[in-house]
Each structure stands twice: as C-alpha cells, then as structure tokens.
Amino acid sequence: MISYGKKEIEALAFIEPINTNKIVIDTEKYIKKAHELRSEFLADALQKMYRATVGKYKEYRQLEAAKETLFAMTDRELKDIGITRSDIELAVEGKREMETTTKVGFWRKLMNKFIEAQQARAAYVHLMAMDSRQLADIGLTRSEVEAAVNGNRKDRANDNLAQPSNTNDHRKAG
C-alpha cells in the first residue's frame, strides 16, 4: 500500500470514484484491473486478426478449387456453361471484363465536349455546302441538316416520307 496526497487522490477519482477521505488507496487493485483490460484487448485483437487471416485463406482456397475444377473441364463443357478458358479467372473471382477505360476527369470531359462541338460544326458546314441533289442522295433536305448533325433524326422537318403514288402502273412504254 502506498499513501497519496490530495492531488493524487483527486487524479485517481477520475479513473474510479473513491471516498476522498481515504488517504490510503489499494493501487494493486487498479494495476490488476489495468492488466486484465490490456489482456482482454490484446486477446480480442489477436482473435480478430486470426479470423481475418484464416478467413482470407479459406476464401483463397475455395477460389483455387473452383478454378482447378473449371480448368479440368473440356472446352465443350466450358462452352455449355457459357465461358471460355480465358474467362475462367474472371468468372471465378466474380469480376466482369477488364476495365479498359479509365476515369475521365473534369478537364478531359470539357476537352471532349469542345472536340465534339467542333466536329458537329464541321459536319454542319460540310453538309450545308452540298447541293440539294447531293443531300437528297443521302436522304436529307436542307432543313434537316441541323437535326442530322445533332443526332435528332426524329425531329425531321419533312415527315411526309410516304412514297408518291404512281398512276402509271398499268401503262406500257411503247
């Protein structure tokens, strides 16, 4: 047993309320409690780490077993389930096809929009430079050029697309 002054007793009161009239405090009790709490914490942390490690290893072994089973199949059997040998890794790991595109940032998107606008402008100028016969050959009228460039072919100015009636069906040239 160690004897403490008023300051030490007040400091210990923050840990566990005690009768401040006592001058003698059982420090062994607090040390023992601290050791128990530390042991419980370390045991819990080690248990969690063990479970995570063993869980990852078990998952890895299951994936490897599935891959071995699929690689043992014939090409015809693989075709029946809808995969090829090159797809086995992706199929077992649950991944889709490899991502070939990268994320596009703000400035790249802005640049792409600018390039698209310039290309649309050039297409508009090119189509407007054509005469009416050339436009008719590609199925456009001058009033439909803007809609075609913007990809809005449904917004056609001339929606009378029916074929004209031919009254000369029964006449023979001659």
C-alpha positions in Angstrom: 0.0 0.0 0.0 1.2 3.5 -0.9 -0.1 6.6 0.7 -1.2 9.5 -1.6 -1.8 13.2 -1.1 -4.9 15.1 -2.0 -3.8 15.8 -5.7 -3.1 12.2 -6.4 -6.4 11.1 -4.9 -8.3 13.6 -7.0 -6.5 12.4 -10.1 -7.4 8.8 -9.3 -11.0 9.8 -8.7 -11.3 10.4 -12.5 -10.5 6.8 -13.1 -12.9 5.4 -10.5 -14.8 7.4 -7.9 -13.5 6.8 -4.4 -14.0 8.1 -1.0 -11.6 11.1 -0.8 -11.5 10.9 2.9 -9.2 7.9 2.5 -5.5 8.6 2.2 -4.6 5.0 1.5 -5.6 3.6 -1.9 -5.2 0.0 -3.0 -3.1 0.5 -6.1 -2.6 -3.2 -6.6 -6.3 -3.5 -7.4 -6.0 -0.8 -10.2 -2.9 -2.3 -11.6 -4.5 -5.7 -11.7 -7.6 -4.3 -13.4 -5.4 -2.5 -16.0 -3.5 -5.7 -16.7 -6.8 -7.6 -17.2 -8.2 -4.9 -19.5 -5.0 -4.9 -21.6 -5.0 -8.7 -21.8 -8.6 -8.7 -22.9 -7.9 -6.1 -25.6 -4.9 -7.9 -26.9 -6.7 -11.3 -26.9 -9.6 -9.7 -28.8 -7.3 -8.0 -31.3 -5.3 -11.2 -32.0 -8.5 -13.2 -32.3 -9.9 -10.8 -34.9 -6.6 -10.8 -36.8 -6.5 -14.6 -36.8 -10.1 -14.9 -38.0 -9.5 -12.4 -40.8 -6.3 -14.2 -41.9 -7.8 -17.6 -41.8 -11.0 -16.4 -43.5 -9.0 -14.9 -46.3 -7.0 -18.1 -46.7 -10.2 -20.2 -46.8 -11.7 -17.9 -49.4 -8.5 -18.2 -51.4 -8.5 -22.0 -51.3 -12.2 -22.1 -52.4 -11.4 -19.9 -55.4 -8.4 -22.0 -56.3 -10.5 -25.2 -56.0 -13.2 -23.7 -58.3 -10.5 -22.7 -60.8 -9.0 -26.2 -60.8 -12.4 -27.7 -61.4 -13.1 -25.4 -64.3 -9.7 -25.9 -65.9 -10.2 -29.7 -65.7 -13.3 -29.4 -67.9 -13.2 -29.8 -71.6 -13.7 -26.9 -74.0 -17.1 -28.3 -74.9 -18.2 -28.4 -71.3 -17.0 -24.9 -70.7 -18.9 -23.7 -73.8 -22.0 -25.3 -72.4 -21.8 -23.2 -69.3 -21.0 -20.1 -71.4 -17.4 -19.4 -70.7 -14.0 -20.0 -72.4 -10.7 -20.9 -70.8 -9.6 -17.3 -70.8 -12.8 -16.3 -68.9 -12.2 -18.8 -66.0 -10.2 -16.4 -63.8 -12.8 -13.6 -64.3 -15.7 -15.9 -63.8 -14.4 -17.4 -60.5 -13.4 -14.2 -59.0 -16.7 -12.6 -59.9 -15.1 -9.8 -61.9 -16.5 -8.5 -65.1 -14.4 -8.0 -68.2 -11.3 -6.0 -67.6 -12.0 -2.3 -67.5 -10.2 -0.8 -70.4 -11.4 2.7 -70.0 -10.1 5.0 -67.3 -11.9 7.6 -65.3 -12.3 10.8 -67.2 -11.6 13.9 -65.2 -13.3 17.3 -65.5 -10.8 18.9 -67.9 -10.8 15.8 -70.2 -14.6 15.9 -70.3 -14.5 19.6 -71.1 -12.0 19.0 -73.9 -14.1 16.1 -75.3 -17.2 18.3 -75.3 -15.2 21.0 -77.1 -14.0 18.5 -79.7 -17.5 17.1 -80.3 -18.8 20.6 -80.8 -16.1 21.4 -83.3 -16.8 18.1 -85.2 -20.5 18.9 -85.2 -19.8 22.4 -86.6 -17.6 21.0 -89.3 -20.2 18.4 -90.3 -22.9 21.1 -90.5 -20.7 23.3 -92.7 -19.8 20.3 -94.9 -23.5 19.3 -95.3 -24.7 22.8 -96.0 -22.0 23.1 -98.7 -23.7 20.3 -100.6 -26.3 21.0 -103.2 -29.9 19.7 -102.9 -29.4 16.7 -105.1 -26.4 15.5 -103.0 -28.4 16.0 -99.8 -31.3 14.0 -101.4 -28.9 11.2 -102.2 -28.1 10.8 -98.5 -31.8 11.2 -97.5 -31.7 14.7 -96.2 -33.2 18.1 -97.1 -31.5 21.4 -96.2 -33.9 21.9 -93.3 -33.0 18.5 -91.8 -29.2 19.1 -91.7 -29.1 20.6 -88.2 -31.2 17.8 -86.8 -29.0 15.2 -88.5 -25.8 16.8 -87.2 -27.2 16.9 -83.6 -28.3 13.2 -83.9 -32.0 14.1 -83.7 -33.2 12.5 -86.9 -36.7 12.0 -85.4 -37.0 15.8 -85.5 -37.3 16.0 -89.2 -38.8 19.0 -90.9 -40.2 16.8 -93.7 -42.1 14.0 -92.1 -44.0 13.2 -95.3 -41.9 10.1 -96.1 -44.6 8.2 -97.9 -43.8 7.2 -101.5 -45.7 9.2 -104.1 -48.5 7.2 -105.8 -47.7 6.1 -109.3 -50.7 6.2 -111.6 -48.7 4.8 -114.5 -48.6 1.2 -113.1 -50.7 -0.3 -116.0 -49.2 1.7 -118.9 -46.6 0.2 -121.0 -43.9 2.1 -122.6 -44.1 2.0 -126.2 
